[in-house]
Amino acid sequence: MAKEISKATITALLILTILISVVGTWSVLEAMSRAGAREQRIYFPHEDTAQQGNVLLGIKEPPQASEGQANVMLEIKEEE
């Protein structure tokens, strides 16, 4: 029969897990706040570069997987 784990061991592992989670979350948030505080300037040596511009970032949800059948074919052509 397998040896049972004591309540003290489970409690210690639970506390260790919570501590690691808190420290990990804190370090990630601290790194993100430091990265967001930096200002970056880019030097363009050419005269024909744009001085201003607009960037559009769209985040779309991934398409839902459809149920059904599909056929996939792979053709490998030799180089000439």
Phi, psi and omega in degrees: 000144183287147179285135181277149179271135183286161178295327179295321178294316179296318179296317179296318178294323178294315178296319178297319178296316179296318179297315178296321179296316180295315180296318179296315179296317179298317182292323178293315180296322178295317179294322179292321180291324176291322180291324181287339183278343181283142175251131181247132175246138181246130180262127176252113184284349183262150181283336186273013178275155181284142177274332180221161178193169178240142177237132178244123180242118179246128178252117182253150176287144179295149180295147180285142178290132179264150179266141179150200182243152178215153176244134179237133180232136179240125179240124180254121181259141178283144176286143181258000000 
